[in-house]
Amino acid sequence: MTAHDSFNDRLDDDDYPAYTMGRAAAMLGTTQGFLRAIGEARLITPLRSEGGHRRYSRYQLRIAARARELVDQGTPIEAACRIIILEDQLEEAQRINAEYRRAAEAPEGPPAE
């Protein structure tokens, strides 16, 4: 694997913190203050560069975009963050429940002799 391949792999990684705060805000059409506010509400926790600058991943930008959507609809920022956290928890619980259901419905192996 070359250094170029490694770089491309990171760009394809949804969790790689590739975006500066300014770039993230521009992409979302929002302010840096909005990104700081959702960070303070613990909706997302950006990674920090060696210089201490916030860096955001594509996954975090999707979450921030959802928060902005709710805020644009008139939801207070703290409530929007809580809604998104609860939506995420519900999705995870449903995923786990589906796994349990599949395991319970799976045919058992051959009887032990």
N, C-alpha and C positions, 0 to 999 in steps of 0.2 A: 504494500500500500504506500502510495506517495503522499507527500505533504498536501498536494492538491486534492487527492481523494479524501484525506482526513478533513480538510476544510469543507469540501462539499458535503460530507456526511454530517458535519455540525450544522450546516445550513438546512439540511433536511430534517434535523431534529427539532420537534416542536418545543422542546424544553431548553434549547440552547439560547442563552441570553444575548441575542445578536443586535438588539435595538437600544439605542440611547434614549434617554427620557425625551429629548427634543424630537427625535425621529418618531418615537412611539406616539407622542402627542399629535404630531402632524398627520401620521397615518390614521389616527382615530378622529381627527378633526376636533380635538379638545385642547385643553390647556395642561401645562405641566402641573399646575395646582390641583387639577382633577386627579391626575395620577398619584400625586402625593396624598391626596385625601383618601383614595381607595386603598392606598398602602397603609395609612394610619388606621383605617377601619379594618385592617388585616384581611382584606379580600385577596390581595396579591402581595407577595413579598419579593420585590425585585432583587436580583443578585447585584453585588457591587463589584465594579472593576477594581484593579489594584489601586487606582487613584481615588476610590470611594464613590464613583459615579454610578447611578442606578442603570441597570441593564435589564431589558425585558425580553421574554421569549414570545414566540407566536402564540403559545397556549395562553400566556398571561394577557396578551393583547386581545384575544377572543373574549376572555373574561371581562376585561376592561370595556370592550365594545358592548357587551351585554349590560354592564352597569350604566354606561352612557345612554343606552337605549331606554332603560328604566327611568333614569334621571330626566331625560328629554320628555318623557311622558308625564312628568310631574312628581315622581317618587323622590322623597328626600334621599340624599346620598347614603346615609347610614342604613335606611330601610332597604334601599336597593342592594347594598352589600349583603345584608342579612338574608334577603330573598334569594340571592344567587348562592350563598352558602347553603341554605336549606335545599334549594334545587339540586345542588351537587350531592348533598347527603342523601336525598331521596333517590337520586339516580344510582348511587353506590349501593344503597340498601336493596333497590330493585334488582340490580345486577347480582348481588349475593343471593337474594331470594331465588332468582332464576337458576343459579348454579345448584342450590340445594334441591330445587324441584327436579332438575335434570338428573342429579345423583339419585334421588329417591325413585325416579321412574325408570332408571337404568336396570336392565335385567341383571340379576345376581349371577355370579360365576357358577361353574359346575359345583354340585354338592361335594362336600369333603367326604372322603372315604375312610 
